[in-house]
Amino acid sequence: MENPINLVMLVDDNDTDNFISRRIIEITKFAKHVEVKNSGKSALEYLEREQDNPSKLPDIIFLDINMPIVDGFVFLFEFEMFPDELKNKCKVVILSSSDNKRDIEKIVDNEHVIKFITKPLTDQALTEIKRLPQVAHVISQ
């Protein structure tokens, strides 16, 4: 893919899913850098630590819903507390194996979620993400 995104973050407690997602992002050259976090908690800690350093903030966060302790819902609740600059930069894409309609409806209604994708991540899904208006402006910079 041309014009790669600078940084994406994978937030998933499943190492195999993270490996597959990272490889598809690398193979397609979707992003220059991939930051992998194995829990919602470690992802929130990273964002907290880097919130004043825009170049270290991900343009896209691929977020799993079902994780222990800090799941996708708790992550989004905590994400809401960050400054607007961070929330405006980091776009959230749900990457989940969940097909629970209530979960999907609840999470897609979140203003920071720009897309819901069912695992596994594919090159076609990445192409669709790049076409979203919320992402297209990042690529053209």
N, CA, C and O of each residue as an XYZ file, in Angstrom:
564
protein
N       0.852     -1.181      0.000
C       0.000      0.000      0.000
C       0.890      1.234      0.000
O       1.903      1.293      0.697
N       0.492      2.207     -0.789
C       1.282      3.426     -0.807
C       0.890      4.314      0.376
O      -0.148      4.108      1.004
N       1.725      5.290      0.663
C       1.491      6.225      1.766
C       1.132      5.524      3.071
O      -0.007      5.601      3.530
N       2.096      4.849      3.659
C       1.780      4.148      4.909
C       1.443      5.109      6.040
O       1.926      6.240      6.083
N       0.621      4.642      6.935
C       0.312      5.360      8.160
C       1.555      5.277      9.033
O       2.289      4.292      8.959
N       1.806      6.282      9.855
C       3.022      6.295     10.657
C       3.031      5.183     11.706
O       3.957      4.372     11.739
N       2.013      5.140     12.556
C       2.029      4.215     13.695
C       0.642      3.658     13.971
O      -0.333      4.405     14.052
N       0.561      2.342     14.113
C      -0.671      1.705     14.567
C      -0.363      0.919     15.835
O       0.767      0.487     16.064
N      -1.389      0.748     16.644
C      -1.261     -0.025     17.879
C      -2.237     -1.188     17.823
O      -3.413     -1.017     17.502
N      -1.729     -2.383     18.142
C      -2.578     -3.564     18.279
C      -2.792     -3.795     19.767
O      -1.832     -3.889     20.531
N      -4.054     -3.887     20.176
C      -4.369     -4.146     21.586
C      -5.192     -5.426     21.649
O      -6.388     -5.435     21.359
N      -4.514     -6.511     22.039
C      -5.158     -7.820     22.066
C      -4.364     -8.723     23.007
O      -3.133     -8.703     22.998
N      -5.057     -9.506     23.807
C      -4.368    -10.406     24.744
C      -3.939    -11.712     24.081
O      -3.279    -12.536     24.715
N      -4.303    -11.909     22.821
C      -3.973    -13.140     22.111
C      -2.726    -12.927     21.252
O      -2.761    -12.192     20.265
N      -1.630    -13.573     21.634
C      -0.358    -13.403     20.932
C      -0.419    -13.847     19.475
O       0.205    -13.234     18.609
N      -1.166    -14.905     19.204
C      -1.287    -15.391     17.832
C      -1.999    -14.358     16.963
O      -1.563    -14.068     15.849
N      -3.093    -13.808     17.478
C      -3.816    -12.765     16.732
C      -2.916    -11.556     16.489
O      -2.919    -10.985     15.399
N      -2.144    -11.167     17.509
C      -1.226    -10.030     17.345
C      -0.170    -10.326     16.280
O       0.168     -9.457     15.477
N       0.344    -11.550     16.278
C       1.346    -11.941     15.291
C       0.778    -11.848     13.875
O       1.405    -11.280     12.981
N      -0.408    -12.410     13.683
C      -1.053    -12.400     12.364
C      -1.346    -10.967     11.928
O      -1.059    -10.591     10.792
N      -1.912    -10.175     12.824
C      -2.252     -8.787     12.484
C      -1.000     -7.986     12.151
O      -0.977     -7.231     11.179
N       0.037     -8.154     12.959
C       1.296     -7.429     12.718
C       1.877     -7.811     11.353
O       2.329     -6.946     10.603
N       1.863     -9.101     11.040
C       2.420     -9.554      9.756
C       1.638     -8.980      8.570
O       2.241     -8.552      7.586
N       0.317     -8.967      8.650
C      -0.467     -8.441      7.525
C      -0.229     -6.933      7.376
O      -0.195     -6.422      6.257
N      -0.064     -6.227      8.489
C       0.242     -4.783      8.433
C       1.622     -4.567      7.812
O       1.804     -3.659      7.001
N       2.594     -5.401      8.193
C       3.948     -5.277      7.640
C       3.999     -5.666      6.162
O       4.609     -4.966      5.354
N       3.365     -6.768      5.815
C       3.390     -7.251      4.426
C       2.742     -6.247      3.478
O       3.235     -6.024      2.373
N       1.641     -5.643      3.909
C       0.924     -4.682      3.061
C       1.519     -3.278      3.142
O       1.114     -2.380      2.404
N       2.491     -3.097      4.054
C       3.091     -1.766      4.281
C       2.015     -0.741      4.652
O       2.080      0.423      4.257
N       1.027     -1.202      5.421
C      -0.065     -0.328      5.878
C       0.465      0.754      6.811
O       0.001      1.893      6.773
N       1.441      0.396      7.652
C       1.992      1.349      8.621
C       3.505      1.195      8.691
O       4.048      0.113      8.463
N       4.180      2.310      9.014
C       5.635      2.286      9.175
C       6.024      1.575     10.463
O       7.043      0.887     10.510
N       5.210      1.739     11.519
C       5.524      1.180     12.831
C       4.283      0.527     13.434
O       3.162      1.002     13.251
N       4.503     -0.578     14.162
C       3.413     -1.275     14.850
C       3.805     -1.423     16.314
O       4.852     -1.986     16.634
N       2.966     -0.921     17.184
C       3.153     -1.052     18.635
C       2.147     -2.101     19.108
O       0.947     -1.957     18.877
N       2.633     -3.155     19.770
C       1.755     -4.229     20.230
C       1.620     -4.168     21.742
O       2.616     -4.132     22.465
N       0.383     -4.157     22.211
C       0.093     -4.188     23.648
C      -0.801     -5.396     23.917
O      -1.794     -5.611     23.222
N      -0.435     -6.186     24.939
C      -1.155     -7.418     25.237
C      -2.309     -7.234     26.206
O      -2.932     -8.211     26.623
N      -2.601     -5.985     26.569
C      -3.739     -5.738     27.453
C      -4.235     -4.306     27.253
O      -3.493     -3.425     26.820
N      -5.499     -4.106     27.578
C      -6.049     -2.760     27.542
C      -5.323     -1.849     28.512
O      -5.117     -0.667     28.236
N      -4.935     -2.408     29.652
C      -4.238     -1.634     30.672
C      -2.890     -1.127     30.159
O      -2.572      0.051     30.328
N      -2.097     -1.994     29.537
C      -0.787     -1.557     29.035
C      -0.943     -0.550     27.888
O      -0.106      0.339     27.731
N      -1.998     -0.681     27.092
C      -2.254      0.285     26.023
C      -2.593      1.655     26.605
O      -2.096      2.675     26.127
N      -3.436      1.679     27.633
C      -3.784      2.946     28.289
C      -2.554      3.582     28.940
O      -2.371      4.798     28.882
N      -1.722      2.759     29.554
C      -0.490      3.276     30.171
C       0.434      3.890     29.114
O       1.043      4.933     29.352
N       0.539      3.253     27.964
C       1.358      3.775     26.869
C       0.820      5.140     26.425
O       1.583      6.095     26.282
N      -0.500      5.228     26.207
C      -1.105      6.489     25.762
C      -0.898      7.584     26.803
O      -0.608      8.731     26.462
N      -1.049      7.223     28.062
C      -0.836      8.180     29.158
C       0.605      8.704     29.120
O       0.842      9.906     29.232
N       1.537      7.806     28.963
C       2.964      8.157     28.977
C       3.347      9.021     27.769
O       4.180      9.919     27.894
N       2.757      8.763     26.625
C       3.146      9.439     25.381
C       2.179     10.546     24.954
O       2.309     11.083     23.855
N       1.218     10.891     25.805
C       0.173     11.822     25.367
C       0.697     13.190     24.931
O       0.042     13.873     24.142
N       1.860     13.600     25.427
C       2.430     14.887     25.031
C       3.468     14.739     23.922
O       4.196     15.685     23.620
N       3.537     13.573     23.325
C       4.506     13.292     22.271
C       3.756     12.764     21.042
O       3.709     11.553     20.828
N       3.169     13.654     20.234
C       2.300     13.227     19.123
C       2.925     12.212     18.176
O       2.208     11.373     17.630
N       4.229     12.260     17.966
C       4.851     11.317     17.027
C       4.843      9.886     17.557
O       5.014      8.945     16.782
N       4.649      9.706     18.854
C       4.603      8.366     19.464
C       3.168      7.867     19.636
O       2.948      6.736     20.068
N       2.197      8.712     19.299
C       0.794      8.306     19.430
C       0.348      7.588     18.154
O       0.669      8.019     17.046
N      -0.386      6.504     18.319
C      -0.846      5.780     17.126
C      -1.916      6.555     16.366
O      -2.749      7.240     16.959
N      -1.876      6.433     15.040
C      -2.930      7.003     14.211
C      -4.175      6.128     14.288
O      -5.303      6.620     14.252
N      -3.947      4.827     14.395
C      -5.042      3.861     14.490
C      -4.736      2.874     15.611
O      -3.619      2.372     15.733
N      -5.746      2.610     16.416
C      -5.656      1.599     17.473
C      -6.593      0.467     17.081
O      -7.805      0.665     16.991
N      -6.034     -0.729     16.845
C      -6.847     -1.915     16.598
C      -7.120     -2.536     17.964
O      -6.199     -3.016     18.625
N      -8.370     -2.528     18.383
C      -8.755     -2.901     19.742
C      -9.637     -4.141     19.767
O     -10.671     -4.193     19.101
N      -9.221     -5.137     20.540
C     -10.057     -6.308     20.774
C     -11.088     -5.962     21.840
O     -10.824     -5.117     22.696
N     -12.245     -6.593     21.806
C     -13.278     -6.352     22.826
C     -13.050     -7.242     24.039
O     -13.062     -6.773     25.177
N     -12.844     -8.530     23.788
C     -12.792     -9.511     24.878
C     -11.367     -9.733     25.369
O     -10.595    -10.491     24.781
N     -11.043     -9.050     26.462
C      -9.743     -9.207     27.119
C     -10.001     -9.218     28.626
O     -10.980     -8.639     29.096
N      -9.122     -9.877     29.379
C      -9.307     -9.881     30.835
C      -9.025     -8.504     31.447
O      -8.241     -7.724     30.906
N      -9.660     -8.223     32.557
C      -9.506     -7.018     33.376
C      -9.932     -5.753     32.632
O     -11.027     -5.245     32.873
N      -9.091     -5.231     31.733
C      -9.465     -4.039     30.957
C      -9.838     -4.494     29.547
O      -8.981     -4.645     28.677
N     -11.140     -4.708     29.345
C     -11.601     -5.138     28.018
C     -11.792     -3.917     27.118
O     -11.473     -2.794     27.509
N     -12.306     -4.140     25.925
C     -12.499     -3.042     24.976
C     -13.434     -1.965     25.482
O     -13.218     -0.784     25.209
N     -14.464     -2.344     26.211
C     -15.417     -1.364     26.741
C     -14.762     -0.477     27.794
O     -14.932      0.742     27.780
N     -14.018     -1.089     28.701
C     -13.319     -0.327     29.743
C     -12.253      0.564     29.105
O     -12.079      1.717     29.502
N     -11.542      0.023     28.115
C     -10.541      0.825     27.406
C     -11.188      2.085     26.836
O     -10.673      3.187     27.025
N     -12.312      1.927     26.140
C     -12.974      3.089     25.525
C     -13.476      4.072     26.575
O     -13.433      5.283     26.355
N     -13.952      3.572     27.715
C     -14.389      4.440     28.808
C     -13.206      5.270     29.304
O     -13.327      6.481     29.488
N     -12.071      4.621     29.519
C     -10.866      5.318     29.996
C     -10.297      6.238     28.911
O      -9.804      7.325     29.211
N     -10.365      5.805     27.672
C      -9.876      6.594     26.528
C     -10.580      7.952     26.489
O      -9.980      8.966     26.134
N     -11.844      7.950     26.856
C     -12.655      9.176     26.850
C     -12.074     10.250     27.767
O     -12.331     11.435     27.556
N     -11.300      9.864     28.776
C     -10.737     10.807     29.749
C      -9.492     11.534     29.217
O      -9.046     12.516     29.811
N      -8.938     11.053     28.108
C      -7.734     11.680     27.562
C      -8.064     13.041     26.950
O      -9.220     13.316     26.628
N      -7.040     13.900     26.788
C      -7.262     15.208     26.151
C      -7.763     15.048     24.714
O      -7.498     14.036     24.065
N      -8.481     16.046     24.233
C      -9.046     16.003     22.886
C      -7.990     15.800     21.810
O      -8.247     15.120     20.816
N      -6.806     16.379     21.991
C      -5.745     16.238     20.987
C      -5.425     14.754     20.759
O      -5.266     14.311     19.621
N      -5.335     14.007     21.842
C      -5.040     12.579     21.733
C      -6.214     11.843     21.093
O      -6.025     11.045     20.175
N      -7.415     12.109     21.573
C      -8.598     11.410     21.035
C      -8.805     11.718     19.555
O      -9.258     10.858     18.800
N      -8.480     12.926     19.142
C      -8.654     13.291     17.735
C      -7.605     12.623     16.848
O      -7.879     12.312     15.688
N      -6.410     12.403     17.385
C      -5.344     11.765     16.599
C      -5.543     10.253     16.491
O      -5.381      9.683     15.412
N      -5.893      9.605     17.599
C      -5.964      8.147     17.658
C      -7.364      7.660     17.282
O      -8.311      7.832     18.049
N      -7.488      7.064     16.121
C      -8.765      6.505     15.681
C      -8.826      5.036     16.083
O      -7.840      4.311     15.949
N      -9.974      4.600     16.574
C     -10.109      3.236     17.082
C     -10.869      2.366     16.077
O     -11.957      2.714     15.617
N     -10.259      1.228     15.755
C     -10.898      0.206     14.930
C     -11.033     -1.032     15.810
O     -10.043     -1.531     16.344
N     -12.248     -1.520     15.959
C     -12.472     -2.735     16.739
C     -12.104     -3.928     15.865
O     -12.603     -4.079     14.750
N     -11.228     -4.765     16.390
C     -10.799     -5.981     15.704
C     -11.105     -7.127     16.655
O     -10.356     -7.385     17.597
N     -12.213     -7.809     16.396
C     -12.699     -8.772     17.374
C     -13.267    -10.017     16.722
O     -13.706     -9.988     15.573
N     -13.252    -11.105     17.467
C     -13.904    -12.330     17.001
C     -15.344    -12.390     17.512
O     -16.086    -13.313     17.177
N     -15.733    -11.415     18.316
C     -17.084    -11.389     18.879
C     -18.113    -11.142     17.781
O     -17.932    -10.281     16.920
N     -19.189    -11.909     17.829
C     -20.301    -11.642     16.922
C     -21.566    -11.351     17.732
O     -22.683    -11.450     17.222
N     -21.371    -10.991     18.993
C     -22.476    -10.628     19.863
C     -23.053     -9.288     19.394
O     -22.392     -8.254     19.483
N     -24.287     -9.320     18.896
C     -24.896     -8.119     18.311
C     -24.972     -6.961     19.304
O     -24.766     -5.808     18.925
N     -25.265     -7.259     20.577
C     -25.339     -6.187     21.587
C     -23.975     -5.551     21.791
O     -23.867     -4.329     21.895
N     -22.926     -6.374     21.850
C     -21.564     -5.842     21.982
C     -21.229     -4.938     20.795
O     -20.726     -3.826     20.961
N     -21.516     -5.437     19.613
C     -21.184     -4.691     18.397
C     -21.926     -3.365     18.366
O     -21.323     -2.327     18.094
N     -23.227     -3.382     18.641
C     -24.014     -2.147     18.627
C     -23.498     -1.158     19.662
O     -23.374      0.035     19.384
N     -23.198     -1.662     20.860
C     -22.746     -0.795     21.936
C     -21.407     -0.135     21.582
O     -21.196      1.045     21.859
N     -20.540     -0.883     20.991
C     -19.194     -0.371     20.727
C     -19.149      0.485     19.465
O     -18.385      1.449     19.407
N     -19.944      0.156     18.464
C     -19.946      0.928     17.223
C     -20.572      2.308     17.451
O     -20.276      3.250     16.715
N     -21.417      2.429     18.445
C     -22.014      3.726     18.763
C     -21.023      4.680     19.413
O     -21.313      5.869     19.540
N     -19.869      4.191     19.824
C     -18.863      5.041     20.441
C     -18.287      5.992     19.388
O     -17.914      5.560     18.297
N     -18.215      7.272     19.709
C     -17.786      8.276     18.730
C     -16.336      8.104     18.274
O     -15.961      8.624     17.223
N     -15.522      7.391     19.039
C     -14.115      7.227     18.686
C     -13.872      5.996     17.816
O     -12.790      5.838     17.250
N     -14.866      5.132     17.710
C     -14.744      3.911     16.899
C     -15.149      4.233     15.468
O     -16.267      4.680     15.209
N     -14.210      3.994     14.530
C     -14.500      4.320     13.132
C     -14.884      3.096     12.313
O     -15.429      3.230     11.218
N     -14.603      1.893     12.837
C     -14.941      0.680     12.079
C     -14.900     -0.539     12.997
O     -14.170     -0.565     13.989
N     -15.694     -1.539     12.648
C     -15.694     -2.828     13.334
C     -15.257     -3.880     12.320
O     -15.854     -4.002     11.251
N     -14.215     -4.639     12.658
C     -13.711     -5.690     11.777
C     -13.711     -7.005     12.548
O     -13.328     -7.058     13.717
N     -14.145     -8.055     11.875
C     -14.084     -9.387     12.470
C     -12.730     -9.999     12.141
O     -12.264     -9.938     11.004
N     -12.098    -10.600     13.171
C     -10.800    -11.254     12.974
C     -10.925    -12.378     11.960
O     -11.991    -12.978     11.829
N      -9.870    -12.664     11.257
C      -8.553    -12.045     11.286
C      -8.507    -10.781     10.438
O      -9.348    -10.572      9.564
N      -7.511     -9.940     10.708
C      -7.271     -8.756      9.901
C      -6.830     -9.189      8.512
O      -6.033    -10.115      8.368
N      -7.351     -8.517      7.486
C      -7.004     -8.869      6.101
C      -6.528     -7.626      5.354
O      -6.752     -6.497      5.788
N      -5.867     -7.862      4.220
C      -5.442     -6.717      3.406
C      -6.652     -5.949      2.878
O      -6.588     -4.731      2.710
N      -7.757     -6.656      2.614
C      -8.974     -5.986      2.152
C      -9.513     -5.044      3.238
O      -9.929     -3.925      2.936
N      -9.507     -5.491      4.492
C      -9.969     -4.644      5.595
C      -9.075     -3.416      5.738
O      -9.567     -2.316      5.991
N      -7.770     -3.597      5.579
C      -6.849     -2.462      5.669
C      -7.101     -1.460      4.550
O      -7.035     -0.251      4.772
N      -7.386     -1.952      3.359
C      -7.721     -1.068      2.239
C      -8.976     -0.269      2.553
O      -9.026      0.933      2.291
N      -9.992     -0.924      3.113
C     -11.234     -0.228      3.489
C     -10.966      0.847      4.541
O     -11.536      1.937      4.481
N     -10.104      0.540      5.494
C      -9.781      1.516      6.546
C      -9.112      2.746      5.938
O      -9.432      3.876      6.308
N      -8.195      2.532      5.017
C      -7.501      3.665      4.391
C      -8.461      4.568      3.623
O      -8.181      5.753      3.438
N      -9.576      4.025      3.179
C     -10.560      4.813      2.417
C     -11.493      5.624      3.316
O     -12.196      6.513      2.835
N     -11.505      5.324      4.614
C     -12.390      6.064      5.522
C     -11.948      7.517      5.603
O     -10.750      7.795      5.657
N     -12.907      8.456      5.613
C     -12.537      9.878      5.681
C     -11.697     10.222      6.916
O     -10.833     11.097      6.859
N     -11.954      9.533      8.030
C     -11.217      9.813      9.265
C      -9.745      9.413      9.152
O      -8.908      9.883      9.923
N      -9.435      8.544      8.187
C      -8.064      8.049      8.018
C      -7.412      8.702      6.802
O      -6.203      8.934      6.804
N      -8.180      8.997      5.782
C      -7.627      9.526      4.538
C      -6.815     10.795      4.775
O      -5.789     10.996      4.125
N      -7.248     11.642      5.680
C      -6.503     12.891      5.931
C      -5.141     12.629      6.564
O      -4.205     13.405      6.367
N      -5.025     11.542      7.323
C      -3.740     11.179      7.945
C      -2.737     10.783      6.868
O      -1.559     11.133      6.950
N      -3.201     10.058      5.865
C      -2.352      9.559      4.800
C      -1.855     10.706      3.914
O      -0.717     10.685      3.447
N      -2.707     11.697      3.686
C      -2.357     12.780      2.761
C      -1.394     13.802      3.370
O      -0.930     14.703      2.672
N      -1.093     13.670      4.654
C      -0.191     14.638      5.295
C       1.241     14.390      4.910
O       2.134     15.110      5.357
